[in-house]
Amino acid sequence: MENLKTWIETELPNKGEWWSDGYHEFIDSAEKMLKAGMSEATIKEILRDLYKAVASEYGG
């Protein structure tokens, strides 16, 4: 899980309100997906896609 947490903190943009509001949701979601047996690569892909969708919708 530490690899995913580091990835979220360093690879996803951390500017804007999403970071303070969404950061913990991304961490919690990554942990749930990891516990469900998903690979780190798949989790990263999903979280990256979700970030892009939200940023696109809200102008991030």
C-alpha angles and dihedrals in degrees: 000000000000090000091055093046090052090047092052091049096047108027104041116070109261100196122108138027095303089073096060094039102033105032095087092045090055091049093047092046092049090051092050092049091048091051089050089059101257118149121248090243092056092046091051091049092051094046092047090051092048092049091050092049094051094042091050092050095047100033098253 
